[in-house]
Amino acid sequence: MKTNTQKRLLLTAMLAICLGVAHLGQTEGLPPYVGGQALPSLAPMLERSMPAVVNISTSTNIQVSDNPLLQDPFFRHFYNLPNMPSRQQQRNSLGSGVIIDKANGLVLTNNHVIDKADKITVTLNDGRQLNAELVGTDPEADVAIVRIPDDNLTELPIADSNQLKVGDFVVAIGNPFGLGQTVTSGIVSALGRSGLGIEGYEDFIQTDASINPGNSGGALVNLRGEFVGMNTAILAPTWGNVGIGFAIPSNMVMSIKESLVKHGEVRRGLLGVTTQDLTPELVNAFNLENKRGAVISRIESNSPAAKAGLEPGDIIVSANGRPVKDSHDIRNIIGLMQIGDKVKIDYYHGNEKKQVTATIGKPERLQVMGEKLHHKLKGTVLAETAKSQLEGVLIEKIDTSSEVWRIGLRPGDVIVSANRYRIHNLAELQQVINPNSGLLINIQRGQEGFFAVLK
């Protein structure tokens, strides 16, 4: 029969296991003894980690669109309407960020937290408010880096997210609903989640630690206080938490961060293949023994894949040692590589397993200066949108002194129609506009859409 002391020791040990204290690998900093026994707590780890998680607030000036008739000079003259200055509204948003390099003042966050912001303010755990400058963004992976003054900052140590396992304890730190720093805990529910349609490139950690609006850009840490992922999204029918949250793995984030710091953008390379999932029907049709992988349906001529000897019908099963279960896997692996990187591909040609090495190439993307299409688009650089984006013409760059900037257009906007015609590429845009007359364009900006009249 167990004594009271033995029962208390057993209860404490069980509680410690449930809270994952065994993962800490140490007992220093435990709270005071209660009833003769030390109770486990995450407080010591959080005291070290929370100063590295910051609040990010942004303000964006938005051009308010008037009725197109009010912008028509003839209409204004006929009704004797005075010229009115353009109207603007200010939109504010809140999110979170993580200091990952205190020496250089680098703060990691989601692209959607700071997207199109005119002003970015970072509030530290100690109450200091600092103006931040944008270093670079990657909209397709939803990652951004901003810089703040490197004065007495705390950074999070970075863990190898490839070492995570389903069932590991994790803690989410962020700023939900603008309440201030909040901590939630849970476990890793799944790894390598993709195909959700949340981002262009997806390789999510799924967790049941509560991630709510405002947590975006915050830290997912292990019980040693190491950064394992960046909180990004939830899956819920009414934008509330139901225990399905997603974080971008630290290894993916840090790979993107290096490119953003060096170039201000991610210069993704090209393998030159179009793939589809290997379905049971295709397995039967090709009489295959292998049942997992990505089937190559098309190879671009003179691409790295063509030079490596890959052919339509080949089935990619791994790339650089990482298993490829479907087309999302190969897209994510290649999408996170840089131009000039080597990729070792294991594939099946029929039922014969082969291996080749390809060098990631530079994508050939059609770009044009806006004024070549219409004089009112002067100061813009237009490009065809990536396959993962809404089809249209991307406004890639804008001169801040141009007229299109003044009326409220911004880099990242997508032109989806011109003069009431739906357009999908630069060739269609050129067909529907008349260089000698006005231009009515429909702009898509994230989840918002609006018309702009250029006369």
FILUMNU-882179 format. One record per residue: residue in one letter; x, z negated, y negated of N, C-alpha, C, CB in turn. Coordinates in steps of 0.001 Angstrom, whole numbers, plus 500000, padded with zeros to 6 digits. Glycine has a CB too. Layout:
N
AXZYXZYXZYXZY;...
This chain:
455
M500850500000501199500000500000500000500881500000498757499041498768499991;K500574500911497793501423501053496612501163499925495642501190502403495929;T502243499439494983502105498436493931501657499125492660503434497667493704;N501226498321491657500812498886490364501951499656489709500326497774489424;T503177499099489832504346499774489240504580501120489887505602498908489378;Q504460501176491252504640502446491942503579503459491533504606502236493449;K502348502985491350501269503884490939501529504459489555499930503152490955;R502025503580488632502313504067487287503423505108487309502699502906486370;L504475504851488145505574505815488245505083507146488801506699505258489129;L504223507094489816503695508311490401502842509076489400502885507990491644;L501994508343488653501144508982487649501969509651486564500201507962487026;T503020508969486111503887509524485066504589510780485557504923508485484615;A505068510756486814505756511921487374504825513116487472506327511594488749;M503587512852487912502619513954488020502297514545486657501332513473488692;L502147513669485644501853514142484296503005514965483749501558512968483368;A504218514532484047505401515254483578505455516654484156506669514495483942;I505102516766485449505119518085486089504060518984485475504894517959487608;C502860518418485251501765519210484683502110519749483306500498518375484601;L502815518976482515503167519403481166504444520216481127503307518209480270;G505075520377482302506252521244482353507516520596481844505998522474481573;V507589519262481815508789518619481302509983518939482178508593517111481207;A509714519244483466510818519596484350511580520803483826510304519872485755;H510910521657483068511568522851482513512551522497481413510532523824481974;L512431521333480845513320520987479737514746520769480205512819519746479029;G514890520347481476516229520139481999516935518962481364517045521367481808;Q516229518115480609516842516957479983515764515947479633517642517365478728;T516151514715479369515184513655479070515420513046477706515245512572480126;E516366513601476952516654513014475656515494513232474693517940513599475081;G515294512291473781514281512429472762512882512123473239514320513786472219;L512698511497474439511363511163474904510752510096474008511399510687476364;P509432510024473942508785509059473056508977507632473545507301509368472935;P508583506676472743508739505277473156507988504990474437508259504341472059;Y508422503955475119507784503538476366506398502992476082508637502485477094;V505451503320476952504096502797476873503784502144478207503058503921476528;G503473500873478185503201500154479433504383500149480356502025500755480138;G505562500174479778506772500132480596507238501482481093506552499249481754;Q506478502549480810506851503878481288506899504861480119505859504369482368;A507887505755480156507994506778479114507019507914479406509447507319479016;L506211508271478415505263509376478583505900510679478127503959509109477795;P505659511771478869506244513055478471505606513568477191506082514092479590;S506388514316476408505880514861475149506674516102474773505954513805474018;L505981517034474117506633518235473594507113518033472165505682519422473656;A506854516860471604507169516612470196508638516840469848506791515207469838;P509605516344470645511013516572470278511366518059470188511926515897471292;M510866518860471148511134520302471111510493520936469891510620520982472387;L509256520552469579508542521144468450509179520770467117507085520709468466;E509733519581467023510420519179465791511592520103465495510909517728465895;R512223520610466560513343521545466368512857522964466090514249521544467600;S511721523343466683511264524739466642510393525076465443510508525051467886;M509532524148465030508530524480464013509109524897462663507634523310463811;P510260524352462224510816524827460936511185526307460937512043524021460582;A511327526917462119511681528336462188510462529244462148512471528610463445;V509258528670462220508026529462462171507432529315460775506999529006463277;V507144530435460133506749530436458728505360531042458557507771531206457883;N504778530768457398503533531413456999503866532630456141502606530422456228;I503172533726456371503364534942455568502049535303454906503885536128456441;S502062535405453596500881535844452856501238537119452100500374534730451876;T500283538020452022500527539293451350499411539598450370500661540429452368;S499722540403449384498710540926448466498923542428448344498787540225447061;T497823543160448360497864544617448305496875545107447266497556545236449685;N497322545936446348496439546532445356495817547793445934497203546847444046;I494497547838445951493771548948446540493024549706445455492801548454447623;Q493204551023445470492475551868444537491011551940444957493099553283444469;V490106551623444043488676551684444335488182553088444046487882550635443506;S487623553725445062487167555106444911485839555172444170487036555775446277;D485779556006443148484523556280442454483806557433443144484774556607440956;N482571557626442784481853558804443242482615560045442773480381558810442713;P482845561041443668483600562244443264483065562915442008483596563242444382;L481743562799441740481184563419440543481764562803439277479666563286440538;L482042561485439332482585560814438150484006561253437846482546559312438337;Q484654561905438809486010562386438583486027563857438156486846562199439843;D484836564464438077484735565866437677484681565943436149483477566544438315;P485677566574435498485714566646434025484454567282433432486939567437433576;F483923568345434088482723569008433578481532568054433594482409570266434406;F481380567308434687480284566350434814480390565276433730480291565701436218;R481601564772433496481807563714432498481500564244431091483265563174432567;H481931565509430834481688566093429516480187566333429299482472567417429361;F479488566842430327478068567160430203477245565916429888477558567810431484;Y477596564793430538476844563559430328477505562636429303476683562827431643;N478545563163428640479234562412427594479727561058428103478310562213426397;L480368561092429282480910559864429866482367559706429435480793559884431423;P482748558529428961484148558333428549485067558290429759484298557037427730;N486327558613429519487326558475430567487579556998430820488638559203430187;M487486556626432080487669555223432460488956555081433258486457554702433281;P489706554007433022490912553780433827490537553535435291491722552579433269;S491445553885436167491180553687437593491029552196437900492314554302438448;R490112551903438823489843550513439183490637550128440422488339550293439420;Q491099548889440420491857548385441557491298547041441998493350548261441206;Q491389546801443299491069545511443857492293544981444586489849545598444801;Q492395543658444673493528543063445371493047542489446691494208541968444509;R493717542888447764493390542369449091494506541434449539493189543527450119;N494129540265450033495101539275450489494949539068451994494922537931449729;S496038538755452653495986538471454085497000537400454428496244539745454913;L496771536761455573497643535700456051498113536010457462496927534345456008;G499312535580457771499847535725459116500997534765459304500298537169459381;S501758534990460330502882534118460658504144534948460830502591533303461935;G505273534270460866506551534932461079507526533974461734507122535458459757;V508650534517462203509661533722462910511032534044462336509628534000464446;I511764533027461928513141533222461459514026533416462685513638532002460584;I514631534599462803515458534892463973516943535034463618514968536167464645;D517245535074462319518637535189461879518761534458460546519085536700461748;K519158533178460608519210532380459381520351532808458468519353530908459721;A521429533343459046522585533747458233522233534912457319523769534129459133;N521344535786457771520956536950456977519529536865456460521118538201457793;G518860535736456690517506535535456177516470536461456775517503535702454709;L516638536851458044515730537805458664514550537102459323516474538649459688;V513352537577458985512111537008459512511357538105460247511234536391458371;L510956537799461464510217538720462307508722538473462155510645538577463778;T507935539542462129506480539411462095505870540690462651505967539129460644;N504526540743462676503838541970463081503742542942461917502437541653463619;N503791544224462216503609545230461180502239545094460513503772546631461769;H501199544780461300499860544728460704499694543552459752498809544649461794;V500613542570459816500552541437458885500976541869457490501444540281459375;I501968542749457394502524543122456080502264544574455714504012542866456058;D501470545277456531501258546710456333500692547017454950500323547253457404;K501338547925454225500933548401452893500975547317451817499539548971452962;A501590546171452102501594545070451135502456545414449920502104543777451797;D501953545047448737502734545187447508503599543963447257501813545422446319;K503178542826447779503944541592447615503852540779448904503424540764446396;I505012540281449378505083539468450594505681538118450229505929540176451710;T504963537052450546505438535695450256505574534923451558504475534958449282;V506726534314451754506993533509452952506999532041452550508356533911453623;T506187531241453227506143529795452982506777529086454169504674529298452755;L507823528330453900508541527623454953507821526337455337509969527314454509;N508243525773456453507664524531456954507831523382455966508297524162458281;D508887523421455131509124522344454159508397522578452836510614522200453900;G507584523642452751506782523878451567507347524896450604506592522622450861;R508591525315450790509183526299449881508484527654450008510690526452450164;Q508228528306448877507643529643448856508688530632448353506366529683447966;L508943531669449159510000532614448846509449534035448861511166532474449840;N509879534838447897509521536255447897510355536971448947509734536892446492;A509707537841449724510400538553450795510458540040450483509706538316452149;E511521540673450948511644542127450839511541542731452233512989542534450154;L510929543892452299510738544562453582512035545231454020509598545600453494;V512454544955455259513650545580455831513279546844456592514386544598456761;G512239546767457406511819547933458179510617547599459040512965548446459051;T509881548633459427508692548441460252508653549445461392507427548561459403;D507993549054462452507721549945463578506238549840463902508606549585464830;P505404550669463252503954550563463451503513550759464893503256551564462593;E504221551603465642503779551901467006503955550711467942504542553095467550;A504938549863467693505102548649468494504594547419467758506565548458468869;D504145547602466501503606546520465664504648545432465390502380545900466336;V505841545859464998506941544940464688507440545240463277508106545071465733;A507759544184462533508333544347461194509371543258460952507225544299460102;I510336543568460089511360542599459681511345542505458158512788543011460208;V511297541278457646511438541042456210512631540115455985510128540428455603;R513138540124454756514312539305454436513973538326453323515510540193454025;I514422537071453493514272536029452476515653535467452149513305534894452963;P515801534750451029517097534148450715517559533227451845517018533366449391;D518850533369452234519374532621453378519886531244452957520498533411454058;D518971530405452506519334529081451997518684527993452860518901528928450510;N519513527322453666519059526184454461517861526556455345518690525014453542;L518067527553456181517010528015457077517261527524458504516915529552457049;T516208527523459298516294527194460716515852528409461515515424525946461065;E516618528784462535516259529925463357515938529475464777517388530960463363;L515169530303465474514864530015466873515911530661467769513447530515467244;P516402529937468783517257530593469774516426531591470573517921529547470720;I517065532672470997516359533757471690516589533646473193516830535143471171;A515501533684473965515593533646475421515472535058475986514501532727476016;D515905535220477224515783536487477943514375536549478529516882536624479068;S513510537375477939512119537421478404511998538009479806511272538232477437;N513041538690480291512994539214481658513034538093482693514155540178481894;Q513429536894482260513488535757483177512158535021483288514562534794482732;L511180535394482450509865534744482521509186535052483844508971535194481353;K508416534069484319507634534248485536506209533781485286508266533479486724;V505281534401485965503890533970485863503800532510486295502954534869486732;G503178531705485450503074530278485717504006529432484872503346530017487151;D504994530064484204505872529313483302505054528756482140507030530212482775;F505395527540481724504727526931480575505269527532479279504917525393480582;V504350527809478344504728528342477042503908527660475953504530529876476997;V504428527723474723503770527118473567503697528164472464504529525834473080;A502518528329471866502330529258470747502320528477469442501011530072470908;I503146528919468488503224528272467167502855529311466125504661527674466888;G501908528960465257501495529911464236500678529256463148500708531030464854;N499930530104462421499182529641461259497752530179461314499879530078459950;P496959529767462322495618530339462469494685529973461334495015529895463763;F493933530971460859492924530778459827493488530185458534491833529889460352;G494829530240458352495428529689457145495389528171457091494739530244455946;L495220527520458242495108526058458267496445525362458079494491525611459566;G497545526068458296498848525438458344499353525531459771498788523959457856;Q500569525077460000501160525240461326500329524550462401502579524692461341;T500098525291463480499298524806464598500002525172465892497858525393464562;V499925524272466866500587524452468154499537524452469258501647523339468398;T499624525427470150498784525446471343499679525686472551497669526542471240;S499248525242473718500082525383474913499303526044476033500608524019475371;G500032526597476978499421527241478126500489527709479081498542528407477694;I500157528705479862501111529265480810501174530783480631500723528898482268;V502180531384481235502245532840481313501252533278482375503701533345481641;S500240534036481951499185534457482874499526535758483595497878534621482126;A500264536630482927500653537910483521501792538488482701499446538906483583;L502509539437483284503635540088482615503463541604482686504985539660483256;G504059542293481706504056543753481728502704544377481518504598544226483004;R501832543709480745500514544279480483500657545505479576499573543222479835;S500047546613479965500087547831479149498778548586479351501319548732479522;G498623549679478603497414550478478719496193549834478103497144550764480141;L496403548868477191495278548167476579494772548885475330495680546742476230;G495576549783474788495178550498473576495330549678472315493766550947473696;I496042548547472399496248547700471219497360548278470350496590546246471637;E498458548693470977499592549253470261499984550586470897500789548266470263;G500883551302470223501383552547470784502269552303471986502139553327469740;Y503128551269471900504015550915473003503686549489473413505528551062472603;E503336549304474680502835548010475144503593547546476383501332548092475445;D504026546312476349504669545665477505504442544165477350506226546014477599;F503188543765477224502830542438476744503045541333477782501399542438476305;I503357540146477244503204538890477983501766538435477749504261537782477517;Q501042538161478815499690537612478672499747536103478861498705538260479696;T499072535370477987499084533911478058497705533356477766500107533328477079;D497450532151478296496187531486477963496372530462476849495602530806479201;A497574530376476275497761529560475069496940530192473948499288529453474668;S496149529397473244495234529938472243495983530676471143494392528823471639;I495618531940470931496153532750469837494955533195469014497000533990470364;N494888532761467777493741533024466913494166533825465690493075531709466483;P493190534354464913493546535080463691494470534258462790492283535466462924;G495561534850462373496565534146461580497784533774462404495967532902460965;N497612533725463757498745533472464640499639534697464775498255533036466008;S499138535864464377499905537102464531501268536975463863499134538295463940;G502299537332464604503657537242464091504323535922464385503659537474462630;G503571534955464923504132533646465258504929533683466548503028532616465372;A505427532515466935506352532436468063505662531950469327507511531520467725;L506013532577470435505719532050471761507045531538472298505067533144472719;V507126530249472586508386529641473002508235529010474379508848528590471976;N509357528856475086509337528114476337509543526632476032510426528641477318;L509614525809477046509689524361476817511071523899476399509275523623478059;R512015524818476296513307524491475692513314524863474210514450525217476431;G512197525366473717512113525761472316512754527096472033512744524725471461;E512898527949473053513513529268472890512427530325472713514414529613474106;F512706531283471867511765532359471556511674533314472735512193533118470274;V510479533440473320510281534364474441509361535515474080509720533623475635;G508610535396472968507716536476472587507107536242471221506626536639473614;M506544537320470644505877537226469351504373537406469557506437538288468353;N503604536384469161502149536435469298501604537622468508501499535109468812;T500732538404469145500304539660468526498807539887468545500966540796469203;A498144539627469664496737540031469776496009539163470777496625541504470183;I494677539205470686493821538562471676492828539588472188493088537323471079;L492303539305473374491261540139473938490009539292474002491656540696475347;A489062539571473110487841538772473039486739539610472431488061537477472217;P485485539414472874484389540238472376484002539961470930483202540045473237;T484259538753470438483818538398469085484957537841468243482686537383469150;W486201538277468516487372537839467736487541536322467772487248538309466282;G487224535736468922487475534326469153488350534224470374486153533520469328;N488913533066470629489844532945471741489116532604473031490896531889471439;V489382533390474077488799533110475387489905532991476437487790534216475783;G491109532671475980492200532444476922492935533687477359491683531768478108;I492788534789476613493537536009476926494263536444475662492593537152477461;G495501536022475533496319536364474379497527537172474812496761535102473634;F498090537937473877499215538810474209500362538603473223498772540286474211;A501563538639473756502776538504472946503756539599473333503423537099473127;I504483540118472345505511541128472601506763540407473097505818541981471309;P507326540788474239508485540081474797509679540074473852508889540709476113;S510458539008473916511605538858473022512621539990473195512282537515473267;N512846540441474431513828541516474641513398542803473943514024541777476142;M512113543117474000511596544309473333511695544151471819510135544579473752;V511343542972471323511388542703469888512809542818469349510825541313469590;M513771542234470057515145542224469559515766543620469601515994541250470373;S515354544431470578515828545818470622515328546587469401515362546514471925;I514063546392469063513489547049467884514131546520466615511966546843467831;K514362545207466573514948544576465380516313545189465035515096543056465601;E517141545457466056518455546032465801518338547373465094519226546192467104;S517383548179465537517201549499464924516636549388463518516283550361465782;L515709548451463313515114548277461980516151547811460968513956547275462037;V517012546898461368518041546401460462519059547494460147518743545179461069;K519376548308461147520399549343460965519873550559460212520939549778462310;H518626550981460550518116552236459997516868552070459132517814553184461113;G516217550909459180514955550733458468513769551306459213515041551363457117;E514029551877460379512986552469461214513501552543462643512571553884460693;V512595552832463580512996553027464970513078554522465233511998552334465956;R514254554970465607514471556398465864514315556648467360515885556861465362;R513056556807467754512767556977469173513230558343469654511272556799469443;G513699558337470897514180559572471483513127560252472334515403559309472304;L513534561321472988512624562176473737513223562486475100512327563477472962;L512413562316476160512815562771477489512282564178477732512306561800478584;G511066564446477213510516565795477330509604565990478517511616566775477409;V508909564904478931507963565029480038506583564551479613508450564235481262;T505563565138480208504204564624480120503842564133481510503187565715479599;T503356562898481607503078562319482919501628561870483027504010561141483189;Q501188561649484257499879561075484512500005560105485677498820562181484809;D499026559224485817499065558222486874498945558888488242497942557188486680;L499599558276489215499521558767490589498274558169491244500816558401491400;T497234558963491352495959558508491900495917558747493419494777559235491202;P495002558075494130494859558335495570494572559808495876493744557471496145;E493811560467494983493513561880495185494785562729495137492517562365494131;L495695562411494175496949563156494089497851562850495276497672562833492783;V497837561608495739498631561246496924498206562094498113498475559738497256;N496897562240498291496390563056499399496689564537499190494884562849499562;A496504564993497941496712566413497652498158566838497888496314566718496215;F499109565948497503500532566255497672501068565787499025501340565613496552;N500189565132499821500606564614501136501831563708501012500912565779502099;L501719562703500131502846561839499807502803560532500584502872561553498323;E503990559991500821504074558664501418504080557591500325505338558545502300;N504736557885499209504782556943498093503439556936497347505940557305497125;K502981555727496981501666555610496346501715555022494937500771554763497201;R502893554789494387503013554249493020503995555098492244503471552755493031;G503698555328490944504618556077490112503886556896489063505474556977490965;A504645557680488324504103558556487276504417559999487653504698558201485861;V503383560812487749503545562210488137503871563051486907502269562739488836;I504934563845486983505270564752485888504333565949485948506762565207485964;S503527566118484892502588567243484847503117568396483997501241566779484304;R504072568082483102504611569134482225506020568763481795503703569348480979;I506874569760481693508253569567481209508472570503480030509314569836482347;E508918569957478913509207570790477747510493571583477984509330569922476467;S510464572823477578511622573685477793512826573176476995511293575138477398;N513975573259477599515250572877476975515299571395476608515490573716475731;S514470570576477251514440569131476989515443568425477895513010568554477208;P515746567138477611516631566379478503516136566358479950516773564955477997;A514812566287480140514266566282481499514524567613482202512760565987481467;A514347568716481464514592570035482049516071570199482401514146571148481079;K516952569742481513518391569859481765518833568999482945519176569465480519;A518104567887483182518456567001484293517937567524485630517907565606484040;G517065568546485599516577569138486833515231568623487301517560568917487892;L514543567838486484513213567376486859512220568534486801512758566225485937;E511168568454487633510193569535487720508781568965487732510440570393488975;P507790569760487303506400569324487431506069569017488897505440570406486876;G505372567915489117505066567480490473505982566387490973505135568638491400;D507168566232490334508042565114490683507380563803490282509423565258489999;I507668562747491036507039561443490799508117560432490442506232560970492047;I508095559964489192509074558978488729508648557592489221509204559002487164;V509568556889489907509236555560490440510053554443489783509462555536491947;S511145554801489098511889553780488343512760554458487301512759552903489289;A513074553707486242513942554193485174514859553058484767513118554718483954;N516163553301484869517174552265484599516887550977485374517232551961483094;G516439551142486611516211549997487484514866549320487308517271549004487266;R514087549728486305512766549119486086511708549918486837512422549055484565;P510876549268487644509849549993488398508879550702487468509086549038489314;V508454551881487859507449552650487122506206552741488002507984554088486732;K505162552014487600503925551989488391502971553100487961503233550625488259;D503030553465486661502104554469486150502706555116484913500722553841485827;S501938555997484261502462556745483116502742555840481920501482557838482713;H502001554723481787502269553800480679503678553212480790501221552667480655;D504109552911482014505433552306482203506544553232481735505647551944483671;I506493554495482139507576555401481759507557555655480260507467556728482524;R506359555715479669506264555927478218506884554757477472504794556114477784;N506609553521477919507168552354477248508679552290477385506551551091477799;I509176552590478580510623552523478814511347553537477939510950552773480304;I510876554776477946511532555822477152511330555572475662510990557214477535;G510141555094475293509824554882473882510683553836473211508402554496473742;L511267552924473992512112551873473425513595552223473474511877550574474156;M513907553450473891515301553883473941515645554676472698515570554720475201;Q516925554709472382517412555405471197517982556769471569518473554565470480;I518056557643470578518642558972470790520091558814471265518578559830469478;G520439559480472360521791559388472915521921558415474065522742558997471848;D520913557559474285520943556629475413520831557382476732519811555595475293;K521425556811477780521325557376479120520198556678479879522673557238479882;V519436557449480642518394556879481479518566557413482903516976557216480916;K518680556469483854518824556820485257517438556805485893519797555842485992;I517001557941486384515632558097486878515631558277488394514942559298486195;D514889557408489073514641557574490509513279558236490667514698556192491276;Y513222559270491484511969560016491607511860560627493000511877561119490525;Y510635561021493307510379561726494558510107563192494271509193561094495317;H510807564046495004510516565489494989509910565781496355511829566387494702;G508562565864496381507878565825497670508021564422498230508454566893498662;N508500564318499469508755562992500051510243562669500097508170562911501459;E511032563471499371512479563235499306512814562466498033513265564577499355;K513465561318498201513817560505497039515136560985496452513906559011497420;K515140561154495097516327561633494400516605560758493176516153563112493984;Q517762560993492567518129560267491341518884561210490411518997559005491668;V518517561165489112519237561934488097519471561044486885518452563222487698;T520415561445486056520658560754484786520439561742483650522103560150484730;A519592561346482696519288562203481543519727561505480266517772562547481483;T520036562276479244520405561750477935519230561934476988521681562453477382;I518750560830476419517594560881475537517916561748474320517172559456475101;G517024562699474030517276563650472955516492563331471696516946565038473412;K516720564138470683516059563977469395514758564769469387516983564431468239;P513627564114469076512364564857469047512326565862467904511190563896468925;E511748567018468185511590568037467148510218567836466509511740569494467739;R510213567246465331508959566923464659508818567761463404508886565426464317;L507691568419463286507464569312462164507180568507460899506304570273462465;Q507951568777459845507772568120458558507718569191457469508920567095458284;V507075568851456357507016569783455237506861568990453946505847570797455409;M507445569489452861507232568881451553505819569231451094508304569368450514;G505074568225450624503669568401450277503405569494449274503132567141449755;E504308569662448266504050570654447213504108572091447734505056570483446085;K504675572294448937504684573643449507503287574062449960505661573717450686;L502418573058450205501040573353450606500100573334449410500565572350451657;H500315572371448498499436572249447333500195571480446253498081571528447703;H500136571993445009500929571380443938500520569935443682500790572187442654;K499266569567444040498820568189443826499391567221444869497300568130443851;L500007567757445901500649566906446915502134566745446636500445567491448318;K502542567103445419503949566963445038504386565504445151504179567482443601;G505573565305445693506099563948445844505848563361447218505498563052444808;T505220564148448120504958563650449470505785564423450498503456563757449802;V506032563743451612506572564400452803505508564259453878507963563773453261;L505027565394454389503961565403455390504547565724456760502858566428455015;A503943565122457788504424565353459154503247565322460116505489564295459559;E503432565932461254502411565867462288502469564487462929502607566991463351;T501308563906463230501257562568463803501772562581465230499833562016463759;A502300561407465652502761561259467030501566561298467972503557559942467210;K501832561563469255500757561702470233499947560421470371501326562099471583;S500596559271470121499901557989470280499028557657469080500905556874470500;Q499115558454468008498381558148466783497134559012466657499277558343465565;L496308558662465688495155559478465341495627560862464951494340558836464200;E494971561903465484495375563275465175495075563605463717494661564273466105;G496029564176463062495895564538461664497260564831461091495199563426460868;V497381564723459777498660564935459093499081563619458450498555566078458020;L500238563144458845500748561856458371501448562023457031501712561238459401;I501107561149456074501866561087454818503060560173455092500974560551453596;E504203560778455358505364560013455821506100559334454665506324560927456578;K506218560032453551506904559460452385506156559853451121508386559936452314;I506215558983450086505598559289448788506526558809447681504187558622448656;D506750559666446703507482559282445500506577558363444672507928560549444671;T507075557169444341506250556184443628505912556607442203506958554851443596;S506555557661441714506228558149440368505243559322440410507507558572439635;S504788559693441598503930560858441743502469560523441457504065561434443139;E501672561579441265500246561397441000499521560843442222499613562721440572;V499923561291443423499239560815444624499460559315444837499722561596445852;W500622558822444416500854557370444480499942556666443483502348557026444188;R499794557251442297498986556627441246497526556495441658499085557431439958;I497016557482442392495610557401442775495402556560444039495052558798442989;G496493556049444625496334555071445696496754555493447087494961554676445753;L497307556713447264497783557102448586499105556399448885497948558639448681;R499342556108450170500525555355450577501135555948451846500169553877450798;P502444555718452060503064556159453317502334555532454504504575555786453350;G502135556317455548501400555835456714499955556270456740501461554355456771;D499416556709455562498056557247455538498006558538456354497584557503454076;V496865558789456982496696559995457792495559560835457205496406559632459287;I495862562079456875494836563017456402494098563563457622495470564187455550;V492799563272457721492025563723458888491076564867458554491231562564459466;S490815565071457259490032566249456877490435566683455478488507565955456941;A490246567964455205490551568539453892489454569518453542491950569237453876;N488904569343452319487798570201451862486664570262452894488314571623451571;R486417569084453515485332568875454484485578569531455839484048569397453917;Y486788570001456104487131570554457405488015569548458161487854571930457250;R487670569249459408488501568375460238489814569079460544487766567985461554;I490922568391460314492227569003460588493006568104461557493037569224459259;H493833568746462387494601568018463397496108568163463216494213568495464773;N496541569140462436497971569387462274498226570100460952498523570221463455;L499498570349460669499884570970459408499353572395459277501390570972459276;A499327573125460395498846574504460340497373574552459922499034575191461706;E496565573637460462495153573610460099494963573171458656494384572687461032;L495797572219458200495716571786456805495995572954455869496705570639456533;Q497012573739456190497369574882455345496251575921455296498654575531455853;Q495519576051456401494453577055456471493258576720455592493993577213457893;V492968575415455417491705575039454757491868574684453281491086573867455477;I493088574718452757493256574390451340493627575644450547494338573296451158;N493177575648449314493491576742448386494443576189447327492180577339447723;P495667576678447275496647576136446324496210576243444869497959576843446494;N495235577099444582494825577327443199493566576564442798494605578788442980;S493051575727443684491853574945443346492065573489443735490592575519444057;G491050572658443505491153571239443812491205570984445310489990570491443205;L491436569721445642491589569347447042490864568032447296493087569231447425;L489934568043448243489227566834448671489751566466450053487660567046448687;I490369565293450176490933564883451465490318563567451920492466564751451370;N490164563446453218489673562218453832490869561503454456488557562514454903;I491082560263454025492243559495454459491814558405455435492972558879453248;Q492571558253456515492379557132457437493565556194457282492234557623458922;R493287554927456994494342553915456817493993552727457713494480553468455297;G494623552685458884494267551642459837492826551800460264494496550253459239;Q492043550741460061490623550776460389489757551233459208490172549406460854;E490387551542458081489630551928456892489750553423456638490115551143455667;G488704553981455999488732555385455632488172555575454224487938556222456646;F488688556582453507488181556849452160488520558292451780488782555842451122;F487807558785450747488063560133450230488913560041448967486728560880449938;A489707561052448728490483561164447496490331562589446970491994560805447735;V490101562717445683489940564025445050491175564312444221488653564078444170;L491835565448444509493019565868443753492649567115442975494251566132444695;K492602567012441631492219568135440774493345568502439819490951567799439985;
